Amino acid sequence: MYADRINALPPYLFATIDEAKAEMRSKGVDVIDLGVGDPDQPTPSHIVESMCEAVRDPATHSYPSYTGMIEFREAAAQWCKDTKGIDIDPASEALTMIGSKEGVAHLPLAFLNPGDVALVPDPAYPVYQIGTQFAGGVPHIMPLLEENDFLPDLDGIPADVLNKTKLMFLNYPNNPTSATAPLKFFEEVVDFARENEIVVIHDNAYSDMVYDGYQSPSFLSVDGAMDVGIELYSLSKTYNMTGWRIAFAVGNRDIISGFGKVKSNIDSGAFDAVQRAGITALSSSQQCVTDMNKIYADRRDVLLKGLSSMGIDVKPPKATFYIWAPIPDNYDSIGFSRLLLEKAGIVATPGVGFGDSGEGYIRFALTQTVDRINEAVGRMEELII
Ligand SMILES: *Cc1c(COP(=O)(O)O)cnc(C)c1O
């Protein structure tokens, strides 16, 4: 019944975890869910109010423009200027997306012919690989190893692969490892992409979820990056707006234009009312972002202290709401996550769910209150010590 591209999909580990979680809940277990990367706090009220107003205006009820409202793209460009120091022409170098997942899934259709290669990090957000495969492309895995600070080894990619490579996905601050990339790495990527004529897609979903004064550099702030790549920014994590489906792509105008050609034939754009709320998010005071980051930093510190007391030491991440923790030697990541769920009622994501190089790790999302994280730490201590 199904097409080969569906039959070729890897088993969806996250669905299995959801089932196990539901089963524990049905047994009456008080499950603490540190699994899903979905903010637990509501969207800030000024953004919600803006949406309410917009949805009452019949002008928002028609088909949106497939490139996105120019006002939204202007707000996005101004936000890029203010927070990242990059200059974007809203008319030709920006595109509204229905969430960045939509962009990641559709971009390969614009750049890959069957058999062309896309460079895909591992561990990673699974859609880079699946989007490549759906377009008939061939993913080439770039392992992200702790010994390399979770950056890919560009020199290690074989020449015969590079000959066929058209596209490269990157994501820093990184999900799931929470690693950040220094500007120097982005400079190397620009040279590498120029030399090998590769389109770079930098997924910057965690650009503003940062701690301890760290500021995450934009890939596009590097000289020459606008010639080779685009950056995907999402309002989902930054403004607790995962359900709203709103994001934008900025960067090289030819890449943006190619992406737009795909989008104009698949979707009909993001709801104008959501884009108006997005304008509010991007153009208002960014205090709500600072406040959320303070909340995540406190949670991070509680979990790291707890893990450390169990002999699991993790360097405090400077960004993202994930803790990427090594697991005890006598377990694999699925076995360890099963142990946490069945014996302690804690959901965490096994590293191997993000690719083979994720084996040996487990990912905790900081999406529960300090009290609940403390409770989780207590349960783990009983289990492990
Ligand atoms: C959450 C996430 C996304 C999806 O963001 P949306 O804008 O909600 O589609 C994309 N990339 C990474 C790495 C993510 O973690």
The ligand as a Gaussian input file, in Angstrom:
#p B3LYP/6-31G(d) Opt

LIG

0 1
 C       12.197000      22.185000      17.753000
 C       13.139000      22.145000      16.604000
 C       12.721000      22.522000      15.328000
 C       11.271000      22.742000      14.988000
 O       10.887000      23.997000      15.137000
 P        9.482000      24.466000      14.581000
 O        9.745000      25.859000      14.173000
 O        8.521000      24.328000      15.712000
 O        9.096000      23.585000      13.432000
 C       13.658000      22.589000      14.316000
 N       14.935000      22.242000      14.537000
 C       15.360000      21.844000      15.729000
 C       16.784000      21.489000      15.908000
 C       14.475000      21.767000      16.805000
 O       14.897000      21.305000      17.986000

